[in-house]
């Protein structure tokens, strides 16, 4: 599946399939793999590590199947990484979400530099294969979860658990549905045995250390989200929006049955246009920019909450791409960024929007307490640590909404410089949830 996706995204001439051969893997699997690579039309390399694997196994007195499998995986990982270094290529991992969450892979091995399948469970991968017309490859997949990886030996803890049951448990666990006060209800709703859930949960918790070295992988929001409320949020990919990235990464919105999808924008003007065109539901946006747009373009939008309490004049690290809403010759004295929502969404998905605010507010309240958050910001956004620390010390997130006095001040300044031609009441610009 990884090879297929890479070919589709990059073209066959830019993908190399490496066949690492040894006596440990059945020869019919090599035949099938080679036939598939030939069908894909990608480049192919073959490396025989039989002697290396056997010599290491003998010298280290490794005899158990699972131990040999682990050693084999690490050899394969080394071969692929060496080839990538020689070719100047990116190593795409093959570990899926079922393997990732249960830790059924050697720590740090075969995950690559980027893992396209990292958020797809085993069942999802097989379903996708069918959709793409390569479902015949699923014939080799075990039907029982005690063989998460068909060539890696048995996993007795998961005996009598089907992949469907395992992936259901993993998905629900990922969404935070197994709290002590909801465990019984969730198990009953999905026809799961509590002992089965406890077994899988303990395995997940025991393997969390492997996530420390797991590379980036895309989040696939189409899976298990058909019954969710979908909310599209727009914002600039800047440091102050990191709380959104963190909550999306951890799927914090799923506990409220919400599928949040983030869309990057380069300017306030672009976000305003997207709100007017119903392309997004919410936007994290410059305060004066959205006020100006609502007045000038009669945008069917309202501000539902302040996001950054600190005025722009007090901060540093400002993003030049987000300057469209700056008032000329004025040092703004109002909160710099707000969360705006389309009126339709406020009306039809009121509770969903409130839940979204609850999740992001829970994150921003403790954002500065996240261990090494300054280092994370500096590395992610290419900033100096000193300026990041200064910015954190002088920036406050908010959970309140704009007051009538603040809205009046903003409009007076915009009117003074002829950026708007009229003044609207507070209720036309701001919506407060009960």
Buried (B, 14 or more C-beta within 10 A) or exposed (E): BBBBBBBEEEEBEEBBBBBBBBEBBEEEEBEBBBEBBEEBEBBBBEBEBEEBBBEBBEEEEBEEEEBBBBBBBBBBBBBBBEBBEEEEBEBBBBBBBBBBBBBBBBBEBBBBEBBBBBBBBBBBBBBBBEEEEBEEBEEEBBEBBBBBBEBBBBBEEBEEBBBEBBBBBBBBBBBBBBEEEBBEEBBEEBEBEEEBBBBBBEBBEEBEEBEEEBBEBEEBBEBBBEEBBBBBBBBBBBBBBBBBBBBBEBBBBBBBBBBBBBBEBBBBBBBBBBBBEEBBBBBBBBBBBBBBBBBBEEBBBBBBBBBBBBBBEBBEBBBEBBEBBBBEEBEBEBBBBBBBBBEEBBEEBBEBBBBBBBBBBBBBEEBEEBEEBBEBBBEEBEBEEEBBBBBBEEBBBBBEBBEEEBBBBBBEBBBEEEBBEEBBEBEEBBBEEE
